[in-house]
Amino acid sequence: MKYVVKDIQIIKKLKDELQDVLGDLVLEVILFGSRSTEIADEFSDFDVLIILKQEPDWNQKRKISEICYDIELQSDILIDSHILSVSEVGTLRGKQPIFQRAILEGIHV
């Protein structure tokens, strides 16, 4: 896994910064897609699923976007973030294949 160790460090930094701002609202950050496998290259984006204790309000969503953007600039990467609350995981939205694969096959940080 060529990029995975460095990628996990970036995602840990993302989770730390999210928790610094949003506290225990942030349950888990999951790296999935090509960056969690051996098929990524240096230009692959970071697919990230952020699981929260409850549905975020607009201000919390804005803060998440700002944090992702700051890390994108610092690390010269592109983050494709997806946000799910715990209550959404069991719903039709949470059962979408993209989210199910992320939860089952992604790297949980």
DRENVEX-300897 format. One record per residue: residue in three letters; x, y, z of N, C-alpha, C in turn. Coordinates in steps of 0.001 Angstrom, whole numbers, plus 500000, padded with zeros to 6 digits. Example, Ala and Ser with C-alpha at 12.3 -4.5 7.8 and 13.67 -1.06 7.14 Angstrom:
% residues 2
Ala513190494310507800512300495500507800513200496700507800/Ser512850497750507080513670498940507140512900500030507870/
***
This chain:
% residues 109
Met500842498822500000500000500000500000500886501240500000/Lys501131501699498830502096502751498565501817504052499321/Tyr500591504495499306500269505798499878499554505721501221/Val499157504540501624498222504425502739498764504991504049/Val500034504762504390500558505250505670500482506775505730/Lys500947507442504698500884508911504646499431509377504643/Asp498594508670503902497182509034503809496489508933505162/Ile496803507895505915496198507721507236496616508860508159/Gln497861509302508051498317510439508862497498511691508546/Ile497221511908507275496412513068506876494995512943507431/Ile494423511747507359493055511547507856493009511656509378/Lys494056511195510066494113511375511526494146512861511872/Lys494907513622511100494957515069511313493576515678511090/Leu492886515239510053491527515708509787490622515406510975/Lys490672514180511468489817513804512597490150514637513831/Asp491441514815514111491847515618515269491307517042515169/Glu491427517636513991490954519011513815489434519091513897/Leu488747518091513354487288518058513472486874517956514934/Gln487554517097515698487211516933517109487568518169517926/Asp488647518862517547488993520102518242487878521134518113/Val487241521187516954486205522185516691484810521691517091/Leu484508520424516799483151519901517009483016518997518227/Gly484129518730518899484093517909520103483667516481519839/Asp482890515943520777482503514535520675481372514290519681/Leu480977515317518933480014515120517844480597514178516792/Val481919514223516630482604513403515627482888512027516214/Leu482254511001515646482476509634516111483606508955515366/Glu483590509094514053484528508323513254484791509026511931/Val486010508844511435486372509302510102486912508083509368/Ile486361507808508198486708506596507446487273506991506088/Leu488472506504505802489076506675504486488640505494503633/Phe488070505778502460487632504690501588487971505023500147/Gly487597504151499249487899504375497840489333504003497511/Ser489847504580496447491167504177495947492282504420496951/Arg492170505444497778493228505736498760493315504672499854/Ser492279503897500046492317502841501063492730501502500461/Thr493048501508499184493466500286498494494777500543497768/Glu495212499590497012496470499720496283496295500346494902/Ile495122500859494585494911501387493234495046502905493145/Ala495343503573494240495483505028494218496795505433493562/Asp496770506615492978498026507208492525498162508570493212/Glu499222509283492920499483510531493630498408511597493390/Phe497609511443492346496581512426492023495182512007492475/Ser495059510849493101493750510371493565493234511258494698/Asp491922511476494705491344512258495792491183511387497032/Phe490853512028498133490634511343499402489131511251499624/Asp488588510045499526487175509825499826487068509586501325/Val486302510428502003486228510376503459484765510379503893/Leu484430509431504763483106509397505375483259509842506822/Ile482540510885507184482576511428508542481263511046509211/Ile481360510259510278480156509824510998480032510644512279/Leu478867511268512435478600512146513566477532511549514476/Lys477526511966515739476532511479516701475117511912516334/Gln475004513079515727473688513578515323473840514350514025/Glu472715514620513386472758515360512127473306516760512387/Pro474249517193511561474836518518511779473913519631511287/Asp474014520779511943473305521949511436474180522610510367/Trp473690523672509756474415524303508649475765524840509099/Asn475828525340510330477081525897510837478132524799511032/Gln477715523657511533478639522533511705479108522007510351/Lys478208521950509376478599521530508026479623522502507439/Arg479414523788507670480348524801507184481718524620507827/Lys481737524358509130483007524143509826483729522913509281/Ile482986521852509006483586520642508430484204520967507074/Ser483473521701506255483991522085504932485249522934505054/Glu485255523867505993486422524733506184487642523933506628/Ile487437522995507527488548522167508002489087521312506865/Cys488200520702506102488638519906504945489421520776503969/Tyr488932521974503721489592522882502785490988523264503280/Asp491111523562504574492422523911505136493418522765504962/Ile492972521542505212493859520383505065494192520157503597/Glu493240520391502721493520520291501283494655521236500895/Leu494594522461501380495632523445501052496979523077501670/Gln496961522654502925498200522297503618498884521092502990/Ser498094520124502540498643518848502071498642518712500552/Asp498131519709499848498047519684498385497289518445497900/Ile496082518272498456495233517128498122493813517617497857/Leu492948516701497455491527516982497284490743515995498145/Ile489884516514499012489068515676499894487626515691499395/Asp487079514498499172485671514339498836484985513819500099/Ser484443514740500892483885514355502190482394514074502092/His481980513079502857480575512687502973480264512645504463/Ile479119513181504845478745513248506252477490512412506477/Leu477557511551507493476396510754507911476274510848509424/Ser475054510948509907474840510837511347474588509366511671/Val474769509015512921474531507635513348473104507214513007/Ser472150508118513196470753507764512911470512507523511426/Glu471336508097510553471175507895509112471773506579508624/Val472695506003509386473371504778508942472363503676508638/Gly471314503559509429470319502511509226469199502867508262/Thr469225504079507723468167504512506805468531504177505362/Leu467609504488504468467845504258503046469100504995502572/Arg469289506216503027470492506974502651471755506265503125/Gly471752505818504361472917505147504926473198503792504310/Lys472191503211503685472367501896503062472817501985501605/Gln473076503189501126473605503333499773474937502591499683/Pro475195501950498563476427501160498418477705501927498747/Ile477776503194498391478992503960498676479269504007500177/Phe478228504206500979478404504283502423478624502907503038/Gln477903501906502557478074500553503083479490500037502831/Arg480006500260501614481381499838501311482386500599502167/Ala482144501881502357483048502677503194483098502109504607/Ile481940501819505169481873501307506542482501499923506647/Leu482233499058505678482725497681505738484178497524505297/Glu484605498298504301485918498072503697486910499210503912/Gly486439500346504402487317501500504559488240501379505760/Ile489148502333505860490094502394506975489509503343508015/His489122502786509164488502503559510239489594504221511073/Val489484505538511198490496506298511951489858506853513208/
***
